């Protein structure tokens, strides 16, 4: 009798445990969300005039910043921050500090990294060579600079931090290259704003790894003409991976920009 009772108890326990495992609700997968960084010290200058015409283009390859959604709220980063182009598209909140040229109330502005401020080895780092390593420096468009300080200052100390990029709509892909070499500029990236890795998939191929060319561009040496194209991207900052299916139709063209409805968080 004791043996039967013991066996019955074990059977009941195993049944309940199995039921608990089967009926346990599936856990939601956490989506990486980019968080603002701590404040850090740097300096800021500006280039160009009030029209920001001289800030168009730039090392990131965004071209016309107005038509591509970046406007005049942009900056060139010193090489220390530029990170060989992987910082293209990142967003920074900047405020002027400890200078009589700062506007009262210590306002801040948010800019997107669209260019590089190269070193000037002919000048000392504290006297003209503002973008020399290891300095963290922002060479802002003049309209952006004028939101935090009087332009006559030339250079001001600032505090800055990385912030999430708020982009309307999805990631955009601008095509360059030829029938055997696809060069894609990735724009309007939300969340961390940056891309670490990228893959392309034709409707007749598997996923093809793309290499980082420069700035915000990635390339694939493959024959992809006549195929609809999809892209997979991984964020440099959060490691989140997203897939944009059927971005470009079979008759896609070099020189065209294709929009999606997916973006990073």
C-alpha positions as CSV (number, residue, x, y, z in Angstrom):
1,X,0.0,0.0,0.0
2,X,2.8,2.4,0.8
3,X,4.5,1.5,-2.4
4,X,1.4,2.2,-4.5
5,X,0.8,5.5,-2.7
6,X,4.4,6.6,-3.3
7,X,4.2,5.7,-7.0
8,X,0.9,7.5,-7.4
9,X,2.3,10.7,-5.8
10,X,5.3,10.6,-8.2
11,X,3.0,10.1,-11.2
12,X,0.8,13.0,-10.1
13,X,3.9,15.3,-9.5
14,X,5.4,14.4,-13.0
15,X,2.0,15.1,-14.7
16,X,1.6,18.5,-13.0
17,X,5.2,19.4,-13.8
18,X,4.8,18.4,-17.5
19,X,1.5,20.4,-17.6
20,X,3.3,23.4,-16.1
21,X,6.1,23.3,-18.7
22,X,3.6,22.9,-21.6
23,X,1.3,25.6,-20.4
24,X,4.0,28.1,-19.6
25,X,3.5,31.2,-21.7
26,X,6.2,32.0,-24.2
27,X,8.5,34.8,-23.2
28,X,8.5,37.9,-25.4
29,X,11.9,38.6,-27.0
30,X,13.3,41.9,-25.7
31,X,14.1,44.4,-28.5
32,X,17.3,46.4,-27.9
33,X,16.5,50.0,-27.5
34,X,19.2,52.7,-27.8
35,X,19.7,54.7,-24.6
36,X,21.3,58.1,-24.3
37,X,24.9,58.1,-23.1
38,X,26.3,60.1,-20.2
39,X,27.4,63.7,-20.8
40,X,31.0,64.3,-21.8
41,X,33.2,67.4,-22.5
42,X,34.3,68.5,-26.0
43,X,34.5,71.7,-28.1
44,X,32.5,72.9,-31.1
45,X,33.3,75.1,-34.1
46,X,31.3,75.6,-37.3
47,X,31.9,75.7,-41.1
48,X,30.0,77.2,-44.0
49,X,27.5,80.0,-43.8
50,X,23.9,80.4,-42.7
51,X,22.6,78.6,-45.8
52,X,24.6,75.5,-44.9
53,X,25.3,74.9,-48.6
54,X,28.9,74.0,-47.8
55,X,27.8,71.2,-45.5
56,X,26.0,69.3,-48.2
57,X,27.5,66.0,-49.2
58,X,30.2,65.1,-46.8
59,X,32.2,61.9,-46.0
60,X,29.1,59.9,-45.0
61,X,27.7,60.1,-48.5
62,X,24.2,61.5,-47.6
63,X,24.3,63.9,-50.6
64,X,21.7,66.7,-50.4
65,X,21.0,66.9,-46.6
66,X,17.7,68.7,-47.2
67,X,16.1,66.2,-49.6
68,X,17.4,63.3,-47.6
69,X,15.8,64.5,-44.3
70,X,18.8,65.7,-42.3
71,X,18.5,69.5,-43.0
72,X,21.0,71.9,-41.3
73,X,21.1,70.1,-38.0
74,X,24.4,68.4,-38.8
75,X,28.0,68.2,-37.8
76,X,31.4,66.8,-38.9
77,X,33.0,64.7,-36.2
78,X,36.7,64.6,-35.3
79,X,38.4,61.3,-36.2
80,X,38.2,60.2,-32.6
81,X,34.4,60.2,-32.8
82,X,34.0,59.4,-36.5
83,X,35.1,55.8,-36.0
84,X,36.1,55.2,-39.6
85,X,32.6,56.1,-40.8
86,X,30.7,53.8,-38.5
87,X,29.5,56.9,-36.6
88,X,27.7,58.2,-39.6
89,X,24.1,58.8,-38.8
90,X,24.6,59.0,-35.0
91,X,22.9,61.7,-33.2
92,X,24.3,64.0,-30.5
93,X,22.7,66.5,-28.1
94,X,25.1,69.5,-27.6
95,X,25.0,72.4,-25.3
96,X,27.4,75.3,-24.9
97,X,29.1,75.7,-21.5
98,X,31.5,77.9,-19.6
99,X,31.8,80.6,-22.3
100,X,30.5,84.2,-22.5
101,X,29.5,83.4,-26.1
102,X,27.0,80.8,-24.9
103,X,23.3,81.9,-25.2
104,X,21.7,82.3,-21.8
105,X,19.7,79.4,-20.4
106,X,22.3,77.0,-21.8
107,X,20.1,75.7,-24.6
108,X,20.9,72.5,-26.4
109,X,20.5,71.3,-29.9
110,X,20.6,67.9,-31.6
111,X,22.7,67.2,-34.6
112,X,23.4,64.2,-36.9
113,X,26.9,63.1,-37.9
114,X,27.1,63.6,-41.6
115,X,30.8,64.4,-42.2
116,X,34.4,64.0,-40.9
117,X,36.5,66.9,-39.5
118,X,40.0,65.8,-40.5
119,X,43.1,66.5,-38.4
120,X,45.2,69.5,-39.1
121,X,48.7,68.4,-38.1
122,X,50.2,71.8,-39.0
123,X,48.4,73.3,-36.0
124,X,48.5,72.5,-32.3
125,X,45.6,70.6,-30.9
126,X,44.7,73.5,-28.6
127,X,45.4,76.2,-31.3
128,X,43.7,75.4,-34.6
129,X,44.1,71.6,-34.8
130,X,40.7,71.2,-33.1
131,X,40.0,67.9,-34.7
132,X,43.4,66.3,-34.0
133,X,43.2,63.0,-32.1
134,X,42.5,62.3,-29.3
135,X,40.1,65.4,-29.1
136,X,36.4,64.9,-29.3
137,X,35.2,67.8,-31.5
138,X,32.1,68.9,-33.4
139,X,32.5,71.0,-36.5
140,X,28.8,72.0,-36.8
141,X,26.9,73.6,-39.6
142,X,26.6,77.4,-38.9
143,X,22.8,77.3,-38.4
144,X,23.2,74.5,-35.8
145,X,26.1,76.3,-34.0
146,X,24.0,79.5,-33.8
147,X,21.4,77.6,-31.8
148,X,23.8,77.3,-28.8
149,X,26.3,80.2,-29.2
150,X,27.1,83.5,-31.0
151,X,28.9,82.6,-34.2
152,X,31.6,85.2,-33.6
153,X,33.0,83.0,-30.8
154,X,34.5,80.7,-33.4
155,X,35.0,77.9,-30.9
156,X,33.2,77.1,-27.6
157,X,33.4,74.4,-25.0
158,X,30.4,72.1,-25.0
159,X,28.9,69.1,-23.2
160,X,27.6,66.4,-25.5
161,X,25.9,63.0,-25.3
162,X,24.7,60.4,-27.8
163,X,20.9,60.3,-28.0
164,X,18.4,58.2,-30.0
165,X,17.9,59.3,-33.5
166,X,14.2,60.0,-34.2
167,X,13.5,59.4,-37.8
168,X,10.1,59.5,-39.5
169,X,9.4,56.4,-41.6
170,X,11.8,53.6,-42.3
171,X,15.4,53.1,-43.4
172,X,16.2,54.3,-46.9
173,X,18.6,52.8,-49.4
174,X,20.3,54.8,-52.1
175,X,21.9,52.7,-54.9
176,X,25.1,53.3,-56.8
177,X,27.5,51.1,-58.6
178,X,26.9,48.9,-61.7
179,X,25.7,45.5,-62.7
180,X,28.5,43.7,-60.9
181,X,29.0,46.0,-58.0
182,X,26.2,47.3,-55.8
183,X,27.1,50.2,-53.5
184,X,24.3,51.2,-51.1
185,X,24.1,54.3,-48.9
186,X,22.0,53.7,-45.8
187,X,20.0,56.7,-44.7
188,X,17.3,57.8,-42.2
189,X,18.4,55.2,-39.6
190,X,16.7,55.5,-36.3
191,X,17.7,54.3,-32.8
192,X,21.5,54.4,-32.6
193,X,21.6,55.7,-36.1
194,X,24.6,53.5,-37.0
195,X,25.1,50.3,-39.0
196,X,27.7,47.6,-38.2
197,X,26.9,44.9,-40.7
198,X,24.7,44.5,-43.8
199,X,23.6,41.8,-46.1
200,X,21.7,41.8,-49.4
201,X,19.4,39.0,-50.8
202,X,18.3,38.8,-54.3
203,X,15.1,36.9,-55.2
204,X,17.3,34.3,-56.7
205,X,20.1,34.2,-54.1
206,X,20.7,33.6,-50.5
207,X,22.0,36.3,-48.1
208,X,25.2,37.9,-49.4
209,X,27.4,39.7,-46.9
210,X,28.2,43.3,-47.8
211,X,31.5,45.0,-46.8
212,X,31.8,48.4,-45.3
213,X,33.0,50.8,-48.0
214,X,33.2,54.2,-46.3
215,X,30.9,56.4,-44.3
216,X,27.3,55.1,-44.5
217,X,27.9,52.9,-47.6
218,X,28.1,49.1,-47.9
219,X,29.0,47.2,-51.0
220,X,28.5,43.7,-52.6
221,X,30.4,42.4,-55.6
222,X,27.6,40.3,-57.1
223,X,25.4,40.2,-60.2
224,X,22.0,41.2,-58.8
225,X,20.3,42.8,-61.8
226,X,16.8,41.6,-62.6
227,X,16.1,40.5,-59.0
228,X,14.1,42.1,-56.3
229,X,16.4,43.0,-53.4
230,X,16.0,42.6,-49.6
231,X,18.4,43.8,-46.9
232,X,19.4,42.7,-43.4
233,X,21.1,45.2,-41.1
234,X,22.7,45.1,-37.7
235,X,23.0,48.2,-35.5
236,X,26.6,49.0,-34.4
237,X,25.4,50.3,-31.0
238,X,22.6,47.9,-29.9
239,X,23.3,44.9,-32.1
240,X,19.6,44.8,-33.1
241,X,19.1,43.1,-36.4
242,X,16.2,44.1,-38.8
243,X,15.2,42.8,-42.2
244,X,13.7,45.0,-44.9
245,X,12.0,42.6,-47.4
246,X,11.6,43.4,-51.1
247,X,13.1,46.9,-50.8
248,X,13.8,47.3,-54.5
249,X,11.8,45.7,-57.4
250,X,13.3,43.6,-60.1
251,X,13.8,46.6,-62.4
252,X,15.7,48.6,-59.7
253,X,18.1,51.3,-61.0
254,X,21.4,52.8,-59.9
255,X,20.8,56.3,-58.8
256,X,17.5,55.6,-57.2
257,X,16.6,55.7,-53.5
258,X,14.2,53.1,-52.1
259,X,12.2,53.6,-48.9
260,X,11.1,51.0,-46.3
261,X,8.7,50.9,-43.4
262,X,11.2,49.2,-40.9
263,X,13.7,50.9,-38.6
264,X,15.7,50.5,-35.5
265,X,14.4,51.3,-32.0
